[in-house]
Structures are given as C-alpha cells and as structure tokens.
Amino acid sequence: MSLRNLLTTDTTRKNGNIYFMLFTRTELEVLTVQQLKTLCWRYGLRPLASGAYKDNYISALMAFPLLAIQQMDDSEGLKLPKFEMLQHLGTILDQMGQPSDHQAALIKASLEGKYMNPPQRWYQEKLLNRYHAKHNIEQAITLLSIQ
C-alpha cells in the first residue's frame, strides 16, 4: 500500500483490518506551517520532503502511527526479548527472594512516608530501592509476557 493511499482518508485497511489515524487530515489542514512544524518537532518527526509545504508535514503526521506499527510487525526498532531472556529475569527475582516480616513492615512504613533518622535512613532507603527494583522486574515480566 502506497503512502499516498494511506493518507487520503482518516482510516485505512491493512490485511482486512481497519486502522484509524491519530490525526485527521481535516484537523491538520487548519493548522499553520509553524503549528505543523511544532507538532512534528514534539513527536520527533521531519517533513517527508521540503519543510516549506504544509502537505509534507501533514503526511508525516498522518503516516507515523501506521509506520510505527508496521515496523513493530516487521521486528524493526523496539522488539520483545527472547524467551530465554525473560527466564533470566525470573532467575533474578528468585535470587532477590522475599522480604522478611520485619522488612515487609519497614517497607510498608516507608511507603507511608515514615522515615528513620540518619544513618539508619540510608539502610531504609536501600531496602526500599531493592523492593522497588523487584517490583519493577515483576512488572516488566508481566508486560513482556502479554503479547
């Protein structure tokens, strides 16, 4: 499917599926060149050709969502790690273990905003950082497992 065909309407078909654009051509056409340039800059996009024409900015803004999804489908750019790598994250979680009852209580108190006086506070923050790291690894595994 050519880029020009993708950009003629606010929806497009690919493999029988209908995709909706983030921006409609109508909503972009009312913007000035400077506003379009600012919008492209916000998303890190460049106009498809000369920056002097609105259509080049509009084309870039309408095409990038579909191109990003197509690149993901083609395994370009951001990819899922291989299953073996997810297993390594599981190994890390196993090595980190579970907090003891006293550690869990201190973590809970820390999350409630209760802090010890220095120098014990440094150790409290160290424990809390480990808790956050473990939680973030658990979240990463969950997010990467949803395909």
Summary of the structure (lengths in Angstrom):
residues: 147
radius of gyration: 24.1
end to end distance: 25.9
largest distance: 65.0
contacts: 331
relative contact order: 0.09
helix: 62%
strand: 5%
